[in-house]
Amino acid sequence: MTKSATLDLLGPDARSFVAKEKRLYIGGAWVPAASGETFETIDPATEVAFDRVPLGAPVDVDRAVAAARSAFEEGPWASMTPGDRSKLVWRLGDLIEKHADEIAEIEAIDNGKPWAQARFGDIAFCHELFHYMAGWCTKINGETITLSSPAPFHAYTLRSPVGVCGQIVPWNFSFMMAVWKVAPALASGCTIVLKPAKQTPLTALRLAELVEEAGFPKGVFNVVTGYGDTVGTALAAHPGVDKVAFTGSTEVGRKIMAAAQGNIKKVSLELGGKSPMVVFADADLDLTIKAVASGIFYNMGQVCTAGTRLYVEDAVADEVIDGLIHEAKSLKIGPGPDRETQFGPLVSAEQFARVAGYVETGLAEGAKLATGGERVGNRGYFLAPTILTETNPEMTVVREEIFGPVLCVARFREEEAAVREANNSIYGLAGSVFTRDLSRGLRVAARLKGGTIGVNTHHVVDPALPFGGFKQSGWGREMGREAIELYTEVKSVGVAL
């Protein structure tokens, strides 16, 4: 296998992990795919394959689901006290914190994202989330209920783990999206079969190593790598899976729903977005320009909540656009593991072609190119941060999710028009409003149709804050108490006295 130059940027622990043979993690054992086949993982900064992982298939999903079912129904996990489960979940958070630099390096070479964003954004959030969820283990309670019936009854509810969970995660935040699902599922007492994206399988396997090191019983956590149309579909359709949790595109979300209907399994979906950012003339423009730039260019725009549509009040539009052009041109572009990189490559050749195609379509439909739009360098999937102005609601780039560093700018003069256009989307995942007028900020935030709205900030996320979408952006909420509710079921018990 050709050596990627990016490997030289990794520390010894990350290099050691990349160098070892990869296997599936099923039932507490590291095993090859039943077929013995593997597939390549590509460094998006060099376009060079630097590792191979097992090519899982439905038969491997069967093995993993059987292991998860056995662990859920029998053995130490099934009888473990909430206090002991809490200690394991907390310990896993500690291990992620201990190995944060290494995990961030693996994520950076596999995904292409800047190491600093992975280390101080993704991985830091992950160990915080495990520690937060560890606290929930001992607080998953039912309640006593006073009945309306005149007959003497003692009635109460029990909240129990839903069972075996199939969790399918995307490539843009591969480690963090896995943890968003794994942490509450483990805290609730469920067992898991995790399927990472084919483009970014490595950190899921590293997570399995840490689960093993933390001391979780065999079969509680399993990882099957492979392709979505085989492993993902088999997991979503499997009759032995009680719940499927998916993060990804709305298009694939529909396929997950269809596959899951066989045994009417519970489904939670975190899907696409086309998030608006609304800037009023009275906003603090220095703060706003930086926040808007981060809202669209963070992780190269490969963020479900990315602020891809900017509505800016006409009086300050030129100043805001000029500031954003400056921010875009100031970003240091390079390979993810380079500690100085601020803006890395897109994840794959397919994604590069998709995003570049949207830019071409936008220009063909009448948008103006303010900056970017071109490939950077002659190797790697680098696309310059891009700003399109003079966009309108009929344009493809305004209506469809691009999932790349492409900002679509439109002007407005009245609040009502801005809110109307901000809500003019099939999606409703996130949004933001920028103003010094707090009353207006809260008023507009209440009217924007999205699951997470920022006022004078865009990306809003915290372990305690529920996250999810309206409309075609999905079902259910992750993080906070709501995440525990996703992975538990309520049983009512009535005792005749």
C-alpha positions, 0 to 999 in steps of 0.5 A, a space after each residue: 500500500 502506498 504511504 500517505 505523506 500525512 501519516 508523518 504528521 501523526 504521533 506514535 500512538 495514532 501511527 501504531 493504531 493505523 499500522 495494526 490489522 483491523 478486525 470487526 468487534 463482535 461479542 467481545 472478540 476481534 474477528 475478520 469479516 466472514 468473507 475475509 474481504 477488506 476495503 480501503 480507507 482513503 486519506 482525503 488530503 492526498 487521495 492515497 489509501 492508507 489503511 484497510 478494514 473488514 468488509 462486513 456483510 449481512 452475516 456479520 450483522 447477524 453475528 453482532 446482533 446475536 451477541 448484543 441480544 445475548 448480552 442484553 438478555 443474559 450475563 452481567 450486563 443484564 443484571 448490573 446495577 445502575 451504579 455499576 453501569 454508571 462507573 463503566 460509562 464514566 470510565 469510558 469517558 475518562 479513557 477518551 479524555 486520556 487518548 484525546 490527542 490520538 483519537 483526534 489525529 485518527 479522525 483528522 487523517 480519516 475524515 480530513 478535518 483540522 486536528 484542532 477542531 477534532 481535538 478541542 471540539 469533537 473529542 472534548 465534547 465526547 468525553 464530556 457527554 460520557 461523563 454527563 450520561 454516566 449521571 443518568 444511569 442512576 436517575 432512570 426512574 418511573 413514578 407512582 400514578 394516582 388513578 381516576 378509578 374508584 377501585 383501590 389500586 396502587 399504580 406505577 411506571 417502570 422505565 426500561 432499556 429498549 433492547 438491542 440498538 442498531 446505530 448507523 453514523 455518518 462520516 462528517 463527525 464519525 467519532 462524535 456522532 457515534 458517541 452521541 448515540 452510544 453514550 445514552 444507549 449504554 447509560 440506559 442499559 441497552 446493547 449496541 451494534 455500531 455501523 460507521 460510515 465506509 469513508 471513516 471507519 477507524 475511530 469506531 474501531 478505536 472506540 471499541 478498543 476503549 470499550 474493551 479497556 473500560 471493562 464492559 461485558 462481552 457483546 454489549 458493544 459491537 462494531 461492523 464496518 462495511 457499506 451502507 447498502 449491505 451492512 446498514 440496510 441489514 442492520 436497519 431491517 434486522 428482526 433482532 434489532 429493537 431500535 435503529 438510530 441514524 444520522 445522515 442524509 434525508 434521502 438515506 433516512 427514508 430508506 432506513 425507515 422503510 427497512 425498519 418497518 419489518 418488525 416496527 422497530 423504534 426509529 430516531 433520525 437526525 437528517 439533513 439541514 439547510 440552516 438560515 442565519 439572519 443578520 440585522 443591521 444593528 448586530 455587532 458586525 465584528 462578532 457576527 462576521 466571525 460567527 457566520 464564517 464559522 457557521 458555514 466553514 467549520 468542518 468545511 461546511 460538512 455539518 448538518 447544521 451548517 448555516 448555508 443560507 445567509 439573510 442579511 439586512 440590506 443596509 449592512 450587506 456589503 460590509 458583511 459580505 466583505 468581512 466574510 470574504 476576508 475570513 474565507 481567504 484568511 483560513 489556513 488550508 492544509 491536511 487535517 493532522 497538521 496542527 496549524 490547519 484551519 480548513 481541510 479537504 472534503 471527505 472524498 472524491 464523490 463529495 468534492 464532485 458533489 459540492 463543486 457541481 452545486 457551485 457550477 449549478 448556482 452560477 449557471 442559475 444566476 448567482 454571483 461568485 464573491 470568492 472561492 469556488 475553485 480547487 486548491 492544489 493538485 492533490 487532495 479534495 480541497 475546495 476553497 471556501 465559497 460565497 455566492 451572492 445574489 441568490 434567490 429562493 428558486 435556485 437549487 443551491 438555496 433549496 438543496 443541502 450542499 454539505 460543503 463550504 458554500 454560503 448562499 447570500 440574500 438581502 432583506 429589508 423587513 423582518 417579516 420577509 427575512 423570517 418568511 424566507 428563513 422558514 422557506 425550506 423542507 428542512 428545520 434543523 437549526 438556525 440563528 439570528 444576529 441583533 443587539 435588540 434582545 427582544 427581536 432576537 428572542 422573537 425571531 428565534 421563537 418564529 424560526 422553524 428549527 430544532 436548535 436556534 442561536 441568538 448571536 451565535 450559530 452552532 449551539 451544542 451541549 450534552 444537556 441540550 436536546 438536539 434534533 430537527 423539525 420537518 424533514 430534518 428528522 425524528 427524536 432528540 439527542 443529548 439531554 434527558 430526551 436522549 435517555 427517553 430515546 433508548 428506554 420504554 415505559 411500562 405501566 403496572 397496576 396492583 389491585 389492593 
